[in-house]
Amino acid sequence: MSFLAIDIGNTRLKWAVYDAMHPGARLLAHGAVFIENIDTLAEDEWKDLAAPAAMIGCCVAGDAVRRRVEEQIEELWDFPPVWVVASSQEDEVVNGYDHPSRLGADRWVAMIGARWHLLNAGRPRPALVVMVGTAVTVDALDASGHFLGGLILPGHGIMLRALESGTAGLRVPTGEVRDFPTNTSDALTTGGTFAIAGAIDRMYRNLTARCGEPPSCWLTGGAGWKMAPHLGQEFELVETLIFDGLLHIAQRRAQAKLAR
């Protein structure tokens, strides 16, 4: 029984088909499209896929984008789309947001994926979950799986566009990260990278002080690999963290349904 997982972010839709409904299942197919191109999924990337038995996904791009994806799923296959939204609790993770339903679904699912990895390895300890994409999120879990809170800050692209629109003469090529930049391109790239790294380091120290031990650190997102070399802490780079969370949620919900 193959299973479709979908992650709709602010810039791209990522999808993957697995041979079973659990984290670690064998990957059968995968792909990604920019949001402006999602109307071609049914006639392009999904056209020749063997029909999955079910689907689960998360979406932060808005209702209109989600509906455009749903229409293509319904056109191709005979199952209802299932979308994860943040709730007060999902399995091992408790949501400490002031208004739990307002937490981004991708952040919620990524934390659930990180918690699954920790428990699967037999290490229930605090966790710092960082997603680097259009925006950057830095979220903290204590050792019991309680979400304590987190940060949202602009990704590299948004930072650069803000500087371009707010200053004169800063339309320059992307530079390199340098310890001591000596040109504007490198200064902009290094400034954005160090700003993100500094926010991550501050949350790392906050979580260590709160829990009395250093957290396990997880890095994901489309630009996670770009940040990895510039972080002061040791991070586990898991590009499939959201898919792992989605598969774990689907598995646990199916098990709960059978147990009723």
ZIBELLIN-V799146 format. One record per run of one state. SS is the DSSP state (a for helix, b for strand, c for the rest). FROM is the first residue (numbers start at 1). LEN is the number of residues. Records with the same first field share a line. If there is no record, write none. Layout:
SS=FROM-LEN + FROM-LEN
//
This chain:
c=1-2 + 9-3 + 19-8 + 41-13 + 60-3 + 77-6 + 84-5 + 91-2 + 96-4 + 103-2 + 121-6 + 133-2 + 142-4 + 155-1 + 167-17 + 212-4 + 221-3 + 229-7 + 238-3 + 260-1
b=3-6 + 12-7 + 27-8 + 54-6 + 83-1 + 89-2 + 93-3 + 127-6 + 135-7 + 146-9 + 216-5 + 236-2
a=35-6 + 63-14 + 100-3 + 105-16 + 156-11 + 184-28 + 224-5 + 241-19
//
